[in-house]
Amino acid sequence: MTEAAAQGAHDTSADRQGTVDRLRIAHFALGRTNPEAADGIDKTVYHLARTQAALGHRVRLFSITNKDPIPIPGVQVSVYRSVEPPAILVTPRLRDLLAWRSPLNLPRRLMTDLSDWHPDVLHLHGVHILQHLRLARHARRHRIPYCVTVHGMLSPDAESRHPWLKRAAATFERPFLDRAAFLHALTEGEREDLRVYGTTAAIVVAPNGIDLDPLPVAREPSPTEIGSPLEFLFVGRLDPRQKGLDFLLEGFARSDLAPATLSVVGPDWRDAQAELEATARRLGVADRVRFHGRAVGARKAELLAGSALFVHPSRWEGMAFAVLEAAAVGKPLLLTAAADPRGEFGRAGAAIVVAPTATAVADGLQRFARMTAAQRLDMGARARAVVEDHFTWPVAARAVLQAYRHHRPAGRT
């Protein structure tokens, strides 16, 4: 085991005065929780743990990875090595299911260190992760309450993938969820998904957040930029079905807004980019659709700043970080209802919300093209305001901390 030590205790006035009910919070995650990863779970664990520590709590992350740990300010990061998949597992899918997510891929030292640390709560992230079942049993044995954040993984569309496997897993997973102190849903839609799944545990709804500090804020376009062709931008994993990229390309072609361009940014998913490029060629828009691959940091900020409209037409989501990032930058949004699951952006006039069809996407793009520069800037400012009011990490972290306390078993103080 290697360990990245905490970067100093946080000296808040509330903590000095003894008014903070200091909790010992353990998070568990597969992987090293890279905040620049495309995976929303990585971002959530990193920022939620960091913010909880900044609010005066003792936070420790237990993670399984063979990569160097990524320090989290204020958080004790404990890293344990993963098992190496046998050579017979030749495909990434088999390695994921039979090695990475295997219940055997859970070092005994991790479980011992967890119980010896005596956390007030163990926070698990995601479902269909077999290590969670063993960790939950270990936590119950040591009288440690646990909670589970679902991260959009129980939506009907998500469950339709490999349904026979997930139905079999549900036999073991529902009792694990039912015994949780509470389940954390990001949206009311996720709460409903959990009830449809058959869980009986208490459910707490609290959104994800976004770190505003490193993100630039959109400015009024110059006269030269106003006359430039429109640039539409999608950022996210290139999963054609979940992210709606199939009907996005068709809707872009139908919108007939040449010379407007569409930039598609994100890591490839199961070789989907080749399929999407072929679709763009078939639709006659290959010269106006640009695939940039994965972009992080300054490169992603540059792409966001250069776009006129951020498009995210998901069929299902938890709460997409890419949407929050674009809104925080002050970009107008074109979203499906799944990509605006709480409805804040639509209600605030910060987004054009469309049905998940090519026709609706085409109509939405045309509506945006007819707007004036001032109207687009106003939409972007509204998007930024929604994030500032509802989607910062302190707001999210305080809601989860309140749930920890409210659902803490009697006798644990």
C-alpha angles and dihedrals in degrees: 000000000000124000136202106211122229114270097236133297118289112245106210123166091236090053093049090051091050094239096123116094091222111214130195103227123190120194122191124201140165107234131017098290097242108194089210093055121113089232110099092208090062091052093046096050093046097048098036092051092045093050094046088054091048088054089060105268131127107246130183128182119209110195138170116221141125091217127091111278120255110227117235114204111253094001129110104229115202116187127194127189122255123229114260112244114241117251091248089072095081102167128066090234093057092045090051096049102035102034115015096041096029116126086232089064092081115099115225089224090061092055092046092049090048096054093040090056090059099215121195089224139009112216115204123192125213135358135254088050109129095200087067091065092056093043092050092051090049091049093050090050089056095041093248113146116223135199131196130217109208099203094201093296097127100055113129091247093051090048090052089071111090089351097177091055093047093047088055091047091051090067088068099028101056094061089048091053093043091056094053118112085234141335119237116221121186093210142015087254089061090050088057091047089055093051091048088051087059103249120152102190123113113274125214119194116211127150131234119255139217133224105239099185102081095041122096120227120237116254133204109281119248120243089257092053092048089061095046123102114273116261118207119196135202120185122185146078111318094244103143097199103042095038095041093236092145094063092033090065092045092047091049090052092047093049089072093208100145128193086034114113135212120213117200112199127182146077119299115256118209092333092301095143093074089053092049092048089052090051091052090052092049091051092049096241101101091115091057100041114080124192111205102176120221116344128188138171117354093002093056091045089052092052092048092048092050096051127091098203134018114219125197113164100174122172089208136002143160099217111316113226090205089063091050092048093050091047091048089054087054100251123154110245137221107196143162117232088257090060090049097042096162092044095229097127094048094047092048094053089244096120143037102229115204139176117263095261135105092240093053092047091050091050091048093051091049091050089053092048090056093056123100121243089252092054091050092049090050091051090052093049089052090051091053091049092053090054093047091051102040114011112052121120096243089057091049095043094050091052091052092044090053089053091051090055097041094051097039109127118252112271095033108105 
